Amino acid sequence: MAINAATALHVGLFRARATAYDRDVLGGHPFRDAPARKLLSARIQPRVSRFARFFGIGVVSLIWNGLTGYHFGTAVMSGEGSAIAFMSIFVIIGLLLLATAVHALLAMFNPTVELFASTAQPALGETLELRWRLAGKAGRVLRLQIGLEGIEEATYKRGTDTTTDRHTFAKLGVAAITDPAEIADGTASVVIPHDAVPSFSAPNNKIVWRLVIQGEIPNWPDIDDEFLVDVVADRRVRAKAAA
């Protein structure tokens, strides 16, 4: 199916439900001691590590502020008011980049999210079961939100510039938790719409499914991690096509 035809599908009624983890039933550690049917072995890795995010922003900030500082100093020494005013705009941008880099640095010390799923390749129409664990000081997190999003990415050129447009065609709420025990160790499930579009990758077009986990931490950068999910076509449709 051509990508334009695939992305033209309208996502119907979405259903999502979060299930609380009952320690009285399972008992003990939710990963180690849960019954075999509850163990989720497919670990999902973050789309971008926190260190990589900080490193990328830090390098850009360093280069930007280095060049800007040099030219701003030259303008100050020349005493030209127009040049100083012009370069001040770039100085402000550099300060914002620096603040973003510091924010990313502090976020590296947040509790680490370990995410497991019932399958590494859920299909359209199936229920995806999730289990998470926060390694570190999970008690600092007041609220944890988990969502599943389907995004269309289209890359094209405008003159000499390459632009990527993103459109979110599916947005499902998976869990919203305030209980400290559930924030530290919990489970949830979400039904992937059967009439949505599966994951797809081409040089200029992509269909991306991602799990977004956000944790609210007072007076500190919040948790904001993304995990890619490879959603495949409905297994019944694939079976009929193969027959």
KEKE-3310 file (N, C-alpha, C; in steps of 0.2 Angstrom, whole numbers, plus 5000, padded with zeros to 4 digits):
npx = (5004:5003:5011:5004:4991:4990:4992:4981:4970:4958:4958:4949:4938:4946:4953:4958:4966:4971:4979:4979:4993:4992:4998:4995:4990:4999:5011:5027:5041:5037:5043:5052:5045:5032:5018:5021:5013:5012:5024:5034:5044:5050:5060:5059:5069:5074:5071:5080:5094:5097:5109:5114:5105:5109:5122:5121:5114:5122:5134:5130:5126:5139:5147:5139:5138:5152:5156:5147:5150:5163:5161:5152:5160:5169:5161:5157:5170:5172:5163:5151:5134:5124:5129:5131:5118:5112:5120:5116:5104:5108:5116:5106:5099:5109:5110:5098:5100:5110:5104:5095:5104:5109:5097:5095:5106:5103:5092:5097:5100:5088:5076:5078:5069:5063:5057:5045:5037:5023:5025:5037:5033:5019:5003:4991:4975:4977:4980:4992:5002:5010:5024:5032:5047:5054:5070:5080:5078:5063:5053:5053:5045:5030:5019:5014:5013:5008:5008:5002:5007:5004:5013:5015:5028:5035:5047:5054:5061:5064:5069:5086:5085:5081:5066:5056:5040:5028:5014:5002:4992:4986:4982:4984:4978:4987:4991:4988:4995:4996:4999:5012:5018:5013:5019:5033:5033:5024:5009:5001:4989:4985:4974:4978:4972:4963:4961:4970:4987:5001:5018:5030:5043:5052:5063:5059:5047:5038:5030:5028:5027:5026:5029:5026:5033:5030:5035:5031:5041:5044:5051:5062:5069:5057:5053:5054:5053:5055:5049:5051:5039:5037:5024:5015:5005:4988:4987:4978:4974:4986:4988:4978:4982:4994:4989)
npy = (4994:5011:5025:5036:5032:5024:5032:5040:5034:5034:5035:5026:5023:5024:5014:5012:5006:5007:4996:4992:4986:4972:4969:4961:4950:4945:4946:4949:4954:4963:4960:4949:4939:4937:4927:4916:4919:4932:4938:4949:4949:4956:4969:4986:4999:5016:5029:5039:5041:5048:5054:5055:5065:5076:5077:5080:5092:5100:5100:5108:5120:5124:5126:5136:5146:5149:5154:5165:5172:5177:5185:5194:5200:5206:5216:5224:5229:5237:5246:5249:5252:5247:5235:5228:5227:5219:5207:5204:5197:5184:5181:5180:5169:5159:5159:5153:5141:5136:5135:5125:5115:5113:5110:5097:5090:5090:5082:5070:5064:5059:5046:5031:5024:5008:4998:4985:4974:4964:4959:4962:4966:4972:4969:4978:4980:4972:4969:4977:4974:4981:4984:4992:4999:5010:5014:5020:5035:5034:5039:5053:5056:5063:5061:5050:5048:5039:5037:5032:5035:5038:5043:5052:5055:5066:5070:5082:5093:5111:5122:5124:5118:5105:5099:5092:5087:5083:5074:5069:5056:5047:5046:5039:5037:5028:5026:5035:5039:5041:5035:5031:5017:5011:5020:5017:5003:4995:4990:4991:4991:4993:4995:4993:5002:4994:4999:5007:5014:5003:5003:5010:5013:5023:5032:5045:5046:5041:5030:5031:5023:5027:5026:5037:5042:5052:5060:5068:5079:5088:5105:5101:5095:5087:5069:5063:5053:5043:5029:5018:5009:4994:4993:4981:4975:4970:4953:4944:4949:4948:4935:4930:4937:4930:4917)
npz = (5000:4996:5004:5005:5004:5014:5026:5025:5031:5043:5060:5071:5085:5099:5112:5128:5143:5160:5171:5188:5198:5208:5222:5232:5226:5217:5224:5232:5222:5207:5195:5197:5204:5199:5192:5178:5167:5168:5166:5157:5144:5133:5132:5130:5123:5126:5114:5112:5122:5138:5140:5127:5122:5131:5127:5113:5113:5121:5114:5103:5109:5114:5103:5097:5106:5108:5095:5094:5105:5102:5090:5096:5106:5097:5091:5102:5105:5094:5095:5089:5089:5082:5077:5089:5095:5085:5087:5099:5099:5095:5106:5116:5111:5112:5126:5129:5123:5131:5144:5141:5139:5152:5158:5152:5157:5171:5170:5168:5180:5184:5190:5182:5168:5166:5154:5150:5138:5132:5119:5106:5094:5093:5085:5075:5082:5093:5110:5120:5132:5146:5157:5170:5178:5189:5192:5204:5214:5215:5223:5222:5211:5208:5200:5186:5169:5155:5138:5122:5105:5088:5074:5059:5049:5037:5026:5016:5003:5004:4993:4997:5009:5021:5027:5039:5042:5055:5060:5072:5072:5080:5097:5112:5129:5141:5155:5170:5185:5202:5214:5224:5225:5214:5204:5206:5202:5191:5180:5165:5151:5133:5120:5103:5090:5077:5065:5062:5056:5052:5058:5048:5036:5026:5014:5014:5021:5035:5047:5064:5079:5096:5114:5126:5141:5155:5169:5184:5193:5207:5207:5199:5183:5174:5171:5154:5143:5128:5119:5106:5097:5087:5077:5069:5054:5055:5061:5056:5044:5037:5037:5029:5017:5014:5012)
capx = (5000:5007:5011:4999:4985:4990:4991:4974:4966:4955:4959:4942:4937:4952:4951:4964:4964:4977:4977:4983:4997:4990:5004:4992:4988:5005:5016:5034:5044:5033:5047:5055:5040:5025:5017:5024:5009:5012:5031:5035:5051:5052:5062:5059:5074:5073:5072:5086:5096:5097:5116:5115:5102:5113:5128:5119:5112:5129:5139:5127:5127:5146:5149:5135:5140:5159:5156:5143:5154:5169:5158:5149:5166:5172:5156:5158:5176:5171:5158:5145:5128:5119:5132:5130:5111:5111:5123:5113:5099:5112:5118:5100:5098:5114:5109:5093:5103:5114:5099:5092:5109:5109:5091:5096:5111:5100:5087:5101:5100:5081:5075:5078:5063:5064:5050:5044:5031:5021:5028:5041:5030:5012:4999:4985:4969:4980:4982:4999:5003:5016:5026:5038:5050:5059:5077:5083:5073:5056:5048:5053:5040:5023:5013:5017:5009:5010:5003:5004:5006:5006:5015:5017:5034:5036:5053:5055:5066:5062:5075:5091:5083:5077:5061:5052:5033:5025:5007:5000:4986:4983:4985:4980:4981:4988:4990:4990:4996:4999:5001:5019:5020:5012:5024:5039:5032:5017:5008:4995:4988:4982:4972:4980:4966:4963:4960:4976:4992:5006:5024:5033:5049:5055:5068:5056:5041:5039:5025:5031:5023:5030:5027:5029:5032:5032:5035:5032:5046:5044:5058:5067:5067:5053:5055:5051:5056:5051:5051:5048:5036:5036:5018:5014:4999:4984:4989:4973:4974:4992:4987:4974:4986:4999:4986)
capy = (5000:5017:5028:5042:5029:5021:5038:5043:5030:5038:5031:5025:5023:5021:5011:5011:5005:5006:4991:4993:4981:4970:4965:4956:4944:4943:4946:4950:4958:4962:4957:4942:4934:4937:4921:4915:4922:4939:4940:4952:4948:4960:4975:4992:5003:5022:5031:5043:5040:5055:5056:5057:5071:5081:5078:5084:5099:5103:5102:5114:5126:5126:5129:5142:5152:5151:5159:5171:5176:5180:5190:5199:5204:5210:5221:5228:5233:5241:5252:5250:5251:5242:5228:5226:5226:5213:5201:5203:5192:5178:5180:5177:5162:5155:5158:5148:5134:5134:5133:5119:5110:5112:5106:5090:5088:5088:5076:5063:5061:5057:5039:5028:5020:5001:4996:4979:4973:4958:4958:4967:4968:4971:4970:4982:4977:4968:4972:4978:4974:4985:4984:4997:5000:5016:5013:5026:5038:5034:5043:5060:5057:5064:5058:5047:5047:5035:5037:5029:5040:5036:5049:5052:5060:5067:5074:5085:5099:5118:5125:5120:5116:5099:5100:5086:5088:5078:5074:5064:5053:5043:5047:5035:5037:5022:5026:5041:5036:5045:5031:5030:5011:5010:5023:5013:4997:4995:4987:4994:4989:4997:4991:4997:5002:4989:5002:5012:5012:5000:5006:5010:5017:5024:5037:5052:5045:5036:5030:5030:5023:5028:5026:5043:5042:5058:5059:5075:5080:5095:5109:5098:5093:5081:5063:5064:5048:5040:5022:5016:5002:4992:4990:4977:4975:4965:4947:4940:4951:4946:4927:4930:4938:4924:4911)
capz = (5000:4995:5010:5005:5005:5021:5031:5024:5035:5049:5066:5074:5092:5103:5119:5132:5150:5164:5176:5194:5200:5214:5225:5237:5222:5214:5230:5231:5217:5201:5189:5198:5207:5196:5188:5172:5162:5169:5165:5150:5143:5128:5134:5125:5124:5124:5107:5113:5129:5141:5139:5120:5122:5134:5123:5107:5115:5124:5108:5099:5114:5115:5096:5096:5111:5106:5089:5096:5110:5098:5086:5100:5108:5092:5090:5108:5104:5088:5098:5084:5092:5078:5077:5096:5095:5081:5090:5106:5097:5095:5113:5119:5108:5115:5133:5129:5122:5137:5149:5139:5140:5159:5160:5150:5162:5177:5169:5168:5187:5186:5190:5175:5167:5163:5151:5147:5135:5131:5113:5103:5088:5093:5079:5075:5085:5099:5117:5122:5140:5148:5164:5170:5184:5190:5195:5207:5219:5212:5227:5220:5206:5211:5195:5181:5164:5149:5132:5115:5100:5081:5071:5052:5047:5030:5024:5009:5003:5002:4991:4999:5016:5022:5032:5041:5045:5059:5061:5076:5070:5086:5104:5117:5136:5144:5162:5174:5191:5208:5219:5224:5224:5206:5200:5206:5199:5189:5174:5161:5144:5129:5114:5097:5085:5072:5058:5061:5051:5056:5057:5041:5036:5019:5014:5015:5024:5041:5052:5070:5085:5102:5120:5130:5148:5158:5177:5187:5199:5210:5208:5195:5177:5174:5166:5148:5139:5122:5118:5100:5097:5080:5076:5063:5052:5058:5059:5052:5037:5034:5036:5023:5011:5013:5010)
cpx = (5004:5006:5006:4992:4984:4989:4984:4969:4964:4956:4952:4942:4943:4950:4958:4962:4970:4974:4982:4987:4995:4995:5001:4991:4995:5011:5023:5036:5040:5036:5049:5050:5033:5024:5020:5020:5010:5019:5031:5042:5054:5053:5062:5064:5072:5075:5079:5088:5097:5104:5117:5111:5106:5119:5127:5118:5118:5133:5137:5128:5134:5148:5145:5138:5148:5159:5152:5147:5160:5166:5155:5154:5169:5167:5156:5164:5176:5167:5152:5139:5124:5122:5130:5123:5109:5114:5120:5107:5102:5114:5112:5098:5103:5113:5103:5095:5107:5109:5096:5097:5109:5102:5092:5101:5107:5095:5091:5101:5093:5081:5075:5072:5065:5057:5050:5038:5029:5024:5032:5038:5022:5008:4993:4979:4971:4980:4989:4999:5010:5018:5032:5041:5055:5064:5079:5078:5066:5051:5048:5047:5033:5017:5017:5012:5012:5005:5006:5002:5008:5007:5017:5022:5035:5042:5053:5059:5062:5068:5081:5090:5079:5072:5057:5046:5031:5018:5005:4993:4983:4987:4981:4983:4981:4987:4992:4990:4999:5001:5008:5022:5019:5017:5031:5039:5025:5016:5002:4995:4984:4980:4974:4975:4968:4964:4965:4981:4998:5013:5027:5039:5052:5059:5065:5049:5041:5032:5028:5026:5028:5026:5030:5027:5035:5030:5036:5036:5046:5051:5063:5065:5063:5056:5051:5055:5052:5054:5047:5045:5035:5029:5017:5007:4995:4986:4984:4973:4981:4992:4983:4978:4991:4995:4985)
cpy = (5006:5021:5033:5038:5026:5027:5041:5040:5034:5033:5031:5026:5020:5019:5010:5010:5004:5001:4992:4986:4978:4966:4960:4949:4941:4942:4947:4955:4957:4959:4950:4937:4933:4930:4922:4919:4929:4942:4943:4953:4953:4967:4980:4997:5011:5024:5035:5043:5048:5058:5059:5064:5077:5082:5082:5091:5103:5105:5108:5120:5128:5129:5136:5148:5154:5156:5165:5175:5180:5186:5196:5203:5209:5217:5226:5232:5238:5247:5253:5248:5246:5235:5224:5223:5219:5207:5199:5197:5185:5176:5177:5170:5157:5154:5153:5141:5132:5132:5127:5113:5108:5108:5098:5087:5086:5082:5070:5060:5059:5049:5036:5023:5014:4999:4990:4978:4966:4955:4963:4970:4967:4972:4975:4977:4973:4972:4972:4978:4977:4984:4988:4997:5006:5014:5020:5029:5039:5038:5050:5061:5057:5061:5056:5046:5044:5036:5034:5033:5037:5043:5048:5057:5060:5072:5076:5091:5105:5122:5121:5117:5110:5100:5093:5089:5082:5079:5068:5062:5049:5045:5044:5036:5030:5021:5033:5039:5041:5041:5029:5022:5009:5014:5020:5007:4996:4992:4991:4990:4993:4993:4996:4996:4998:4993:5008:5010:5009:5004:5005:5015:5017:5030:5044:5051:5040:5036:5027:5029:5023:5028:5032:5042:5048:5057:5066:5075:5087:5098:5105:5096:5087:5075:5064:5060:5045:5033:5020:5009:5000:4989:4987:4977:4969:4958:4943:4942:4949:4938:4926:4931:4933:4918:4911)
cpz = (5000:5002:5011:5006:5012:5026:5030:5028:5041:5055:5070:5081:5095:5110:5122:5140:5154:5169:5182:5195:5207:5217:5230:5233:5220:5220:5228:5226:5210:5195:5191:5200:5204:5193:5181:5166:5162:5167:5158:5149:5137:5131:5129:5127:5122:5117:5107:5120:5132:5140:5132:5119:5125:5129:5117:5108:5117:5119:5104:5103:5114:5109:5095:5100:5110:5100:5091:5100:5106:5094:5090:5104:5103:5091:5096:5107:5099:5090:5093:5087:5088:5078:5084:5097:5091:5084:5096:5105:5098:5102:5117:5117:5112:5123:5134:5128:5128:5143:5147:5140:5148:5161:5158:5155:5168:5176:5169:5175:5189:5187:5183:5174:5163:5161:5148:5143:5133:5124:5110:5097:5089:5086:5080:5078:5091:5105:5119:5129:5141:5156:5165:5177:5184:5194:5198:5212:5216:5216:5226:5215:5209:5206:5189:5175:5158:5144:5126:5110:5093:5077:5064:5051:5040:5029:5017:5009:5001:5000:4993:5006:5016:5028:5033:5045:5049:5061:5066:5074:5075:5092:5109:5124:5138:5151:5165:5181:5196:5214:5219:5223:5217:5202:5200:5202:5197:5182:5171:5154:5140:5122:5108:5092:5079:5065:5058:5056:5055:5055:5050:5041:5028:5019:5016:5019:5030:5045:5058:5075:5091:5108:5124:5137:5151:5166:5180:5193:5201:5210:5204:5188:5177:5170:5160:5143:5134:5121:5111:5100:5089:5080:5069:5061:5056:5056:5055:5045:5033:5033:5030:5016:5009:5011:5002)
residu = (MET:ALA:ILE:ASN:ALA:ALA:THR:ALA:LEU:HIS:VAL:GLY:LEU:PHE:ARG:ALA:ARG:ALA:THR:ALA:TYR:ASP:ARG:ASP:VAL:LEU:GLY:GLY:HIS:PRO:PHE:ARG:ASP:ALA:PRO:ALA:ARG:LYS:LEU:LEU:SER:ALA:ARG:ILE:GLN:PRO:ARG:VAL:SER:ARG:PHE:ALA:ARG:PHE:PHE:GLY:ILE:GLY:VAL:VAL:SER:LEU:ILE:TRP:ASN:GLY:LEU:THR:GLY:TYR:HIS:PHE:GLY:THR:ALA:VAL:MET:SER:GLY:GLU:GLY:SER:ALA:ILE:ALA:PHE:MET:SER:ILE:PHE:VAL:ILE:ILE:GLY:LEU:LEU:LEU:LEU:ALA:THR:ALA:VAL:HIS:ALA:LEU:LEU:ALA:MET:PHE:ASN:PRO:THR:VAL:GLU:LEU:PHE:ALA:SER:THR:ALA:GLN:PRO:ALA:LEU:GLY:GLU:THR:LEU:GLU:LEU:ARG:TRP:ARG:LEU:ALA:GLY:LYS:ALA:GLY:ARG:VAL:LEU:ARG:LEU:GLN:ILE:GLY:LEU:GLU:GLY:ILE:GLU:GLU:ALA:THR:TYR:LYS:ARG:GLY:THR:ASP:THR:THR:THR:ASP:ARG:HIS:THR:PHE:ALA:LYS:LEU:GLY:VAL:ALA:ALA:ILE:THR:ASP:PRO:ALA:GLU:ILE:ALA:ASP:GLY:THR:ALA:SER:VAL:VAL:ILE:PRO:HIS:ASP:ALA:VAL:PRO:SER:PHE:SER:ALA:PRO:ASN:ASN:LYS:ILE:VAL:TRP:ARG:LEU:VAL:ILE:GLN:GLY:GLU:ILE:PRO:ASN:TRP:PRO:ASP:ILE:ASP:ASP:GLU:PHE:LEU:VAL:ASP:VAL:VAL:ALA:ASP:ARG:ARG:VAL:ARG:ALA:LYS:ALA:ALA:ALA)
# end
